[in-house]
Amino acid sequence: MVKANFEQLALYNRWANRRLYAAVAELPDAQYREDRGAFFKSLRGTLNHILVADRVWLHRIEGAGPVPSSLDEIIADRFEDLRAAREAEDERIIRVVSAQDEGRFGQPFAYRSMAGTSHELPFIQILTHIFNHQTHHRGQAHTLLSQFGREAPSIDFVYFLLGK
């Protein structure tokens, strides 16, 4: 049952990212890059940060894949390249969650922070953090879109469930 919940969150995550990226694609490049005072400055910075964090966590889980060097790293400067990388990472998240045994979700998960500090949390909490982190920063990107006078897409979980 726990695994099925996270599989659904992985599908929701892909759905929400696709909707958000479709809206961002409509912006001129200058607005995409414009520093709007957000934590990661711009849509470019915010969307790159989400991808950075996903890669960091998935590397910790799988022991493979790219390892960003900082949380504000720009993985892809061009929007089109970032969009392709996001799509690939969303598919990877779906695969990683689906590959887990149901029993793994209750197990402890040890990892090192980017600063090298050792931590241990239940795996279920790690996955919850990954999805919550994305939701948090998608909300920031949603606000940035609105600041440009754009209608930001509805990306609430309930709309995903309702097939909207």
N, C-alpha and C positions, 0 to 999 in steps of 0.2 A: 504494500500500500504506500509506503514512504517513497519507494522508487518511482511508482507511477505518478506521484505528486511532483517529483522533481523532473520527470520526463515531460510533464505538462508545462512546468515552468520553463523548461528549455525551449519548447515549441512557442510559448508565449513570448519569450525573449527574442526569438528570431522574428516573429510577427511584429512586435513593437519596434524592433530595430529597422525592419524593412519600411514600415510606415514613416518612421522618423527620417530615415535617410532619403526617402522619396520626397519629403517636404524640403529637406535641406538642399537637395539637388536643384530645386527651383531658384535658389538664391544666386545672385551674382558672386563670383569668386571673392571680390573685395569684401562683401558682407560675411561670407563664410570665414574669412580670416580676421575680420575686424575685432580688435580688443574691446570687449563690452564690459570689462571689469568683473567678469565671472572668475571663479576660483582658478580655472584653467584658461582664462582670458577670453577665448573665442569659441565658436562652434568647432573649428578645426582642433583647437587644443582640448576641448571637452570630449569630443568623439574619439580623438586619439587616446586620451587618458583611459576611457572605458576599455578600449582594445588592449592597452598596455596592461591594465589590471587583470583582464581575462587571461592574457598570455602568461603573466606571472603565476596566477593560481593554477592554470592548467599545466604549466610546467611542474609545479609542485606536486600535482596529483599524478601526472603521467610520467614525470621524469624525462620528458622529451619536449621538443618544440622550441621556438624562439624565446629568449630571455631578455626582456627590455632592461636597460641599465638604470632608468629613473622613471618615476611616476609621471613626469611631464614630457617624456620622450615623444617626439613626433615620428611615428612609425611610417606614416605615409603623408607626404606633403600635399599631394594632389587629391582632391575629393574622390575622383574616380578610383584611384588606387586604394584609398581608405575604404571605400564602399566594398570593393572586391575582397579586401582583407577581412572586413567585418562579416561578410557573407560566409567566408571560409571558416572564420572562428565560431560563428553561430552553429555551423554544421558540426564543427569539432565538439562544441559543448554538448550538442545533442548526442553525439557518439559516445563521449566520455560518460555522461550520465547513464545512458542505456547499457554501457558495458559493466556497470557496477552490480555486484551481487547485493541482494536485499540486506544481507547481514552487515555489509560494509558501512551502512549509514549510521549505525550505532557505535561504530568503532572509533577509538581515538585516532587523531591525525596529527602527526608531528611534522613541523616545518620550520624553516628559518625565514625570518623577515629579510627584506632587502638589505637591512643593516647588519644581518648575520645573527640576530638574536633568536634563540630557540623558543618555540611555542608549541603547545599541544591543545587541541580542541576536538570535540566530537566532529566527525566527518559531516554529519547532518548540518552542523552550524557553519562549517566552511562553505558548503553549497548554498545555504541560506544567505550567507554574506555575499557570495558571488552574484546571486540574482538581486539581492537588495541593493548592492553597490551599483549595478547597472540601472536599476529603477531610479535611484537617487540622482545619478548624473544625466539620465534621459530627461528627468524633470528639469534640470538646469538647461539642457539643450532646448527643451520645449519653450522655456521662458525666453531664451535668446531668440528663437524664431519669432515669438510674439512681439519682441522688442523691435523687430524689423517690419512690423505691421502685417506679418504673414499669419494665416490661420494654421495653427499647429494641429496636427492630427490627434484624434483621440487615441490614446495608447493605454487606457485603463484595462486592467486584467479582465474585468467583467465584460468589456466589449469583445475581447478575444474569445471569451467563453460563449458569448451570444452570436459569434460569427459575423460581427459587424465590420 
